[in-house]
Amino acid sequence: MKAGNLVRITRASIACPSGTLGLIIKVYNADRIERPDTIVLYDVSLANSQAKGRIVRRLARDLEVVS
């Protein structure tokens, strides 16, 4: 996944129900050393009616690429 991908959030949280669509804004590597098991975080701008424009941070396991 990379910035600009449209994603569906698969794990619900407060004010962000499961199935919410969003756009990846920024990608962060949690480790400063590149390793195959590095945790990657994604800033996602939400596109649902209740939280439009809100940015949440999610792990790759909580996202599904739509396009």
C-alpha atoms as a printed R data frame, in Angstrom:
   type eleno elety resid chain resno       x      y      z
1  ATOM     1    CA   MET     A     1   0.000  0.000  0.000
2  ATOM     2    CA   LYS     A     2   1.136  3.529 -0.685
3  ATOM     3    CA   ALA     A     3  -0.072  7.104 -0.326
4  ATOM     4    CA   GLY     A     4  -3.018  7.799 -2.622
5  ATOM     5    CA   ASN     A     5  -4.610  4.333 -2.356
6  ATOM     6    CA   LEU     A     6  -8.313  4.100 -1.558
7  ATOM     7    CA   VAL     A     7  -8.803  1.675  1.357
8  ATOM     8    CA   ARG     A     8 -11.586  0.134  3.427
9  ATOM     9    CA   ILE     A     9 -11.094 -0.032  7.193
10 ATOM    10    CA   THR     A    10 -11.766 -3.566  8.465
11 ATOM    11    CA   ARG     A    11 -11.462 -2.944 12.229
12 ATOM    12    CA   ALA     A    12 -14.065 -0.752 13.887
13 ATOM    13    CA   SER     A    13 -13.180  1.894 16.467
14 ATOM    14    CA   ILE     A    14 -14.880  4.885 18.084
15 ATOM    15    CA   ALA     A    15 -16.441  7.107 15.365
16 ATOM    16    CA   CYS     A    16 -14.986  4.875 12.646
17 ATOM    17    CA   PRO     A    17 -17.200  1.879 11.818
18 ATOM    18    CA   SER     A    18 -15.941 -1.172  9.985
19 ATOM    19    CA   GLY     A    19 -16.273 -0.754  6.225
20 ATOM    20    CA   THR     A    20 -15.460  2.967  6.221
21 ATOM    21    CA   LEU     A    21 -13.660  4.163  3.092
22 ATOM    22    CA   GLY     A    22 -10.624  6.399  3.281
23 ATOM    23    CA   LEU     A    23  -7.601  7.673  1.403
24 ATOM    24    CA   ILE     A    24  -4.042  6.926  2.545
25 ATOM    25    CA   ILE     A    25  -2.336 10.266  3.150
26 ATOM    26    CA   LYS     A    26   1.045  9.285  4.622
27 ATOM    27    CA   VAL     A    27   3.040  6.106  5.311
28 ATOM    28    CA   TYR     A    28   5.338  5.680  8.355
29 ATOM    29    CA   ASN     A    29   7.896  2.980  9.165
30 ATOM    30    CA   ALA     A    30   7.907  2.338 12.913
31 ATOM    31    CA   ASP     A    31  11.534  1.143 12.871
32 ATOM    32    CA   ARG     A    32  14.449  3.245 11.723
33 ATOM    33    CA   ILE     A    33  16.169  0.131 10.348
34 ATOM    34    CA   GLU     A    34  14.695 -1.474  7.226
35 ATOM    35    CA   ARG     A    35  13.760 -5.059  8.086
36 ATOM    36    CA   PRO     A    36  11.215 -7.444  6.603
37 ATOM    37    CA   ASP     A    37   9.171 -7.469  9.850
38 ATOM    38    CA   THR     A    38   8.993 -3.676 10.195
39 ATOM    39    CA   ILE     A    39   5.666 -2.311 11.421
40 ATOM    40    CA   VAL     A    40   4.152  0.150  8.944
41 ATOM    41    CA   LEU     A    41   1.569  2.752  9.988
42 ATOM    42    CA   TYR     A    42  -0.790  4.584  7.642
43 ATOM    43    CA   ASP     A    43  -2.512  7.958  8.073
44 ATOM    44    CA   VAL     A    44  -5.964  7.575  6.510
45 ATOM    45    CA   SER     A    45  -8.334 10.457  5.750
46 ATOM    46    CA   LEU     A    46 -11.886  9.162  6.298
47 ATOM    47    CA   ALA     A    47 -14.624  9.610  3.723
48 ATOM    48    CA   ASN     A    48 -17.792  8.710  5.667
49 ATOM    49    CA   SER     A    49 -20.495 11.282  6.415
50 ATOM    50    CA   GLN     A    50 -19.964 11.448 10.202
51 ATOM    51    CA   ALA     A    51 -16.176 11.889 10.223
52 ATOM    52    CA   LYS     A    52 -15.409 13.334  6.795
53 ATOM    53    CA   GLY     A    53 -11.834 14.593  6.610
54 ATOM    54    CA   ARG     A    54 -10.841 13.123  9.989
55 ATOM    55    CA   ILE     A    55  -7.413 11.479  9.895
56 ATOM    56    CA   VAL     A    56  -6.818  8.197 11.723
57 ATOM    57    CA   ARG     A    57  -3.683  6.080 12.011
58 ATOM    58    CA   ARG     A    58  -4.027  2.362 11.218
59 ATOM    59    CA   LEU     A    59  -1.866 -0.735 10.733
60 ATOM    60    CA   ALA     A    60  -1.777 -2.616  7.434
61 ATOM    61    CA   ARG     A    61  -3.749 -5.524  8.952
62 ATOM    62    CA   ASP     A    62  -6.678 -3.146  9.568
63 ATOM    63    CA   LEU     A    63  -6.892 -1.961  5.938
64 ATOM    64    CA   GLU     A    64  -8.068 -3.504  2.664
65 ATOM    65    CA   VAL     A    65  -7.098 -1.890 -0.648
66 ATOM    66    CA   VAL     A    66 -10.101 -0.936 -2.814
67 ATOM    67    CA   SER     A    67  -8.193  0.659 -5.688
